[in-house]
């Protein structure tokens, strides 16, 4: 074996060891807060668990959870079983909470779901539903970048090394025939890993020329004068790709399938309400964000951000498998065995009862 091969192997092992920190969702940090929601409906029938602990991000891409909790739509389905909510700002902390038994069910992005599943040897979670698609854009300084080819040689921010948007951008760069070292971010494009909270400041100061980021960060940059150069949804079949999944602890799923089914029914009915009442739902999500973060989004950020996200029940399993392929191609992940990551039987039971079509696990289900 050549001297270069052991070195490459060591780099791969180092990258894999760091993945619990690297493969994050479209979030901003660590766990943010716990929130005891209003008591369960008086006289409501308790299910097999007295309470269910739900985790999600204070992000528009998690609006199903934001709105479902805010409007009491989950509690309605759970009856006498109470909800305890926790909010998180990044995938690793939510996966850690799931592993520790601090939450039972969570809304989360595809990369941390993949990482959480593979790092536990397929033992700690299942994806049981979808929640949202889209909401990711390449936004740039229109004075410096006028076309996609102009991205070469520029400084473009992504939220974090190995996170969902970082992997997507690295894959897009490779598709252009350009070269970038995934770990350092150096090459034909400078990939600058920047926390979403400070990306607008970095753009304003000229430290970056653009960003491949989720909403509402993308629309915050547009409000600063940036231009949307590419919507990631246009790169996917039918303009759809998973941005938010619903995961559950395998132990909780086995012990309390009726509670999981009730939460999924609440999610399906919340998505239906969101799509039937987009303006009311948008206002509800913004109210929830204000309660969680202390600040509502202004209309010039909220409106375009909301319009770019599709709320749906289908987990778009084939796109998660593709996202894993992209991470492998970038050298950030060894090819994972994702067989068994999905258990869509509870969701399909709910969808059938609601008169909706079943969803597919792309061959990655438990059966």
Secondary structure, 3 states (H helix, E strand, C coil): CCHHHHHHHHHHHHHHHHHHHHCCCCCCCCEEEEEECCCCCCCCCCCCCCEEEEEEECCHHHHHHHHHHHCCHHHHHHCCCEEEEEEECCHHHHHHHHHHCCCCEEEECHHHHHHHHHHCCCCCEEEEEEEEEECEEEEECCCCCCCHHHHCCCEEEECCCCCHHHHHHHHHHHHCCCCECCCCCCECCEEEECCHHHHHHHHHHCCCCEEEEECCHHHHHHHCCCEEEEEHHHHCHHHCCEEEEEEEEHHHHHHCHHHHHHHHHHHHHHHHHHHHCHHHHHHHHHHHHHHHHCCCCCHHHHHHHHHCEEECCCCCHHHHHHHHHHHHHCCCCCCCCCCCCECCHHHHHHHHHCCCCCCCCCCCECC
